[in-house]
Amino acid sequence: MANTKANVTVGKPAIGGSVHRAAIGTTPPTDVSTALTGFVDLGYISEDGVTNSYDRTNEKIKAWGGDDVLEVSTDFSDTWKMTFIEALNPEVLKVVFGDGNVSGALATGLSVQANDDVYAEAVWVIDMILSGNTLKRVVLPAAQVSEIGDIVYVDGEPVGYEVTLRANKDSSGNNHYEYLKTASSSGSN
């Protein structure tokens, strides 16, 4: 197969919002162009973008005499990390502190409680535009906040909430789905 420069790409956030969240049970989209119903846009993400990490641990099984005879997967994780920089957005605060720990509105008074409540699973969608005007949509049908980074308040930098999502398996046994299509043939995004 020949090298093809057109297959080299970068990822940019989709216009109008790139990271969305909905309550578990919301029907996840199965393509790049379906309008998101029931999802909340979580605003700007830091310039570091979104990072997807796979961690797979395999174990070799040896036969008597030392020959490797089988390799089995003993652990697997699919995580997504991003930093939300709309620190005044109540929906972002719900991601960071838990839906039930944020109440009110910024204009009338917002209340946030920090505690050790377990984060609920949610449906997440990450929309981006790749080179060549190709749309990419990543769907995490059952993801859960697994880690919150340090929250730093410093002059001259935005307050950011670094969040790591653990993509759990759905009823089909998949952690996430990826859909790609050239924008010219998929309609608007």
C-alpha positions as a printed NumPy array, in Angstrom:
array([[  0.   ,   0.   ,   0.   ],
       [  1.356,   3.411,  -0.94 ],
       [  1.8  ,   6.214,   1.553],
       [ -1.092,   8.705,   1.375],
       [ -0.599,  12.232,   2.741],
       [ -4.362,  12.797,   2.719],
       [ -4.693,  10.197,   5.51 ],
       [ -2.528,  12.261,   7.885],
       [ -4.771,  14.354,  10.106],
       [ -5.124,  16.622,  13.11 ],
       [ -8.173,  16.968,  15.342],
       [ -9.948,  20.246,  16.087],
       [-13.069,  20.799,  18.179],
       [-16.362,  20.821,  16.32 ],
       [-17.894,  24.233,  15.767],
       [-20.619,  24.934,  18.303],
       [-19.439,  22.491,  20.957],
       [-17.288,  19.413,  21.11 ],
       [-17.893,  17.617,  24.424],
       [-21.439,  16.695,  25.434],
       [-22.953,  14.681,  28.273],
       [-26.369,  13.115,  28.882],
       [-27.939,  10.962,  31.56 ],
       [-27.398,   7.238,  31.299],
       [-30.292,   5.754,  29.358],
       [-30.194,   8.532,  26.738],
       [-29.976,   6.963,  23.289],
       [-26.433,   7.433,  21.998],
       [-25.974,   8.53 ,  18.379],
       [-24.693,   5.943,  15.895],
       [-23.234,   8.291,  13.278],
       [-21.506,  11.666,  12.951],
       [-24.459,  13.758,  11.864],
       [-27.422,  12.842,  14.086],
       [-28.48 ,  15.844,  16.158],
       [-27.826,  15.345,  19.857],
       [-31.054,  15.214,  21.86 ],
       [-30.903,  15.326,  25.638],
       [-27.187,  16.172,  25.708],
       [-25.601,  19.195,  27.415],
       [-22.657,  20.992,  25.794],
       [-19.83 ,  21.392,  28.311],
       [-18.129,  24.365,  26.66 ],
       [-14.492,  25.081,  26.023],
       [-11.769,  22.489,  26.565],
       [ -8.164,  23.6  ,  27.174],
       [ -5.71 ,  23.824,  24.293],
       [ -4.38 ,  20.368,  25.259],
       [ -7.505,  18.883,  23.679],
       [ -8.704,  15.383,  24.491],
       [ -6.438,  12.403,  25.195],
       [ -7.565,   8.794,  24.811],
       [ -5.457,   6.151,  26.598],
       [ -5.645,   2.388,  26.433],
       [ -4.1  ,   0.286,  29.136],
       [ -4.066,  -3.43 ,  28.465],
       [ -2.306,  -5.993,  30.63 ],
       [ -1.652,  -9.424,  29.197],
       [ -0.338, -12.47 ,  30.988],
       [  1.657, -15.228,  29.322],
       [  0.839, -18.763,  30.316],
       [  3.789, -21.083,  30.203],
       [  3.932, -24.821,  29.754],
       [  6.159, -27.102,  31.734],
       [  9.595, -26.474,  30.341],
       [  9.041, -22.727,  29.89 ],
       [  7.393, -22.474,  26.474],
       [  4.825, -19.667,  26.079],
       [  1.593, -21.45 ,  25.105],
       [ -1.117, -18.835,  25.582],
       [ -1.518, -15.132,  26.243],
       [ -4.616, -13.84 ,  28.012],
       [ -5.792, -10.323,  28.716],
       [ -6.056,  -9.756,  32.468],
       [ -6.917,  -6.053,  32.575],
       [ -8.092,  -3.374,  30.155],
       [ -9.04 ,   0.273,  30.536],
       [-10.159,   2.9  ,  28.049],
       [ -9.837,   6.423,  29.479],
       [-10.427,   9.907,  28.127],
       [ -8.791,  12.981,  29.662],
       [ -9.651,  16.638,  29.076],
       [ -9.569,  19.924,  30.966],
       [-12.781,  21.95 ,  31.117],
       [-11.996,  25.667,  31.282],
       [-15.519,  27.074,  31.692],
       [-15.15 ,  27.059,  35.48 ],
       [-18.311,  29.174,  35.906],
       [-20.489,  26.766,  33.911],
       [-22.856,  24.886,  36.301],
       [-22.889,  21.865,  33.953],
       [-19.093,  21.601,  34.194],
       [-19.321,  21.854,  37.983],
       [-21.831,  18.972,  37.942],
       [-19.284,  16.857,  36.055],
       [-16.568,  17.689,  38.596],
       [-18.547,  17.535,  41.855],
       [-21.52 ,  15.338,  40.925],
       [-24.964,  16.267,  39.63 ],
       [-26.567,  16.241,  43.065],
       [-23.861,  18.449,  44.573],
       [-24.482,  21.568,  42.464],
       [-27.603,  23.699,  42.799],
       [-28.81 ,  27.156,  41.935],
       [-27.647,  29.52 ,  39.231],
       [-24.669,  31.838,  39.015],
       [-26.865,  34.95 ,  38.757],
       [-28.854,  34.146,  41.905],
       [-26.328,  32.085,  43.84 ],
       [-24.684,  28.798,  43.039],
       [-23.946,  26.207,  45.71 ],
       [-21.346,  23.439,  45.3  ],
       [-20.706,  20.625,  47.767],
       [-17.506,  18.559,  47.647],
       [-17.716,  15.034,  49.044],
       [-16.864,  11.428,  48.26 ],
       [-20.087,  10.544,  46.438],
       [-19.547,   8.002,  43.658],
       [-19.839,   9.501,  40.178],
       [-22.762,   8.231,  38.121],
       [-22.276,   6.848,  34.642],
       [-23.329,   9.071,  31.757],
       [-23.376,   9.007,  27.978],
       [-20.618,  11.182,  26.509],
       [-20.112,  12.422,  22.939],
       [-16.926,  14.064,  21.666],
       [-17.243,  15.759,  18.273],
       [-14.259,  16.917,  16.26 ],
       [-13.231,  17.926,  12.787],
       [-10.233,  16.207,  11.233],
       [ -8.185,  17.389,   8.275],
       [ -9.911,  17.263,   4.928],
       [-13.179,  18.392,   6.531],
       [-13.812,  14.94 ,   7.976],
       [-16.176,  14.782,  10.932],
       [-15.369,  12.408,  13.778],
       [-17.702,  11.543,  16.614],
       [-16.632,   9.452,  19.592],
       [-19.453,   7.989,  21.698],
       [-18.864,   6.685,  25.216],
       [-22.184,   4.997,  26.049],
       [-21.393,   4.338,  29.728],
       [-18.539,   6.527,  30.988],
       [-17.814,   7.584,  34.536],
       [-15.515,  10.231,  36.025],
       [-12.618,   8.277,  37.513],
       [-10.201,  11.071,  38.387],
       [-10.133,  14.833,  38.914],
       [ -6.786,  16.613,  38.585],
       [ -5.51 ,  19.41 ,  40.798],
       [ -7.559,  22.598,  40.569],
       [ -5.167,  25.528,  40.323],
       [ -6.097,  29.149,  40.942],
       [ -3.335,  31.38 ,  39.603],
       [ -3.148,  34.827,  38.068],
       [ -2.972,  34.79 ,  34.282],
       [ -4.249,  31.227,  33.661],
       [ -7.794,  29.927,  33.371],
       [ -9.186,  27.841,  36.201],
       [ -9.468,  24.369,  34.745],
       [-10.962,  21.079,  35.8  ],
       [ -8.904,  18.174,  34.473],
       [-11.232,  15.194,  34.272],
       [-10.464,  11.593,  33.396],
       [-13.373,   9.492,  32.188],
       [-13.34 ,   5.707,  32.345],
       [-15.29 ,   4.272,  29.405],
       [-17.13 ,   1.238,  30.775],
       [-18.49 ,  -1.585,  28.627],
       [-22.011,  -1.215,  27.272],
       [-24.494,  -4.078,  26.798],
       [-22.654,  -5.049,  23.589],
       [-19.318,  -5.27 ,  25.421],
       [-17.834,  -2.131,  23.819],
       [-16.185,   0.74 ,  25.699],
       [-16.606,   3.367,  22.993],
       [-17.532,   3.85 ,  19.35 ],
       [-15.958,   6.052,  16.67 ],
       [-17.776,   7.357,  13.594],
       [-16.1  ,   9.23 ,  10.725],
       [-17.439,  10.77 ,   7.538],
       [-16.421,  13.492,   5.14 ],
       [-18.461,  16.595,   5.938],
       [-19.463,  17.166,   2.31 ],
       [-21.416,  13.898,   2.31 ],
       [-22.768,  13.951,   5.889],
       [-24.586,  17.267,   6.052],
       [-23.846,  19.998,   8.562],
       [-22.499,  19.529,  12.062]])
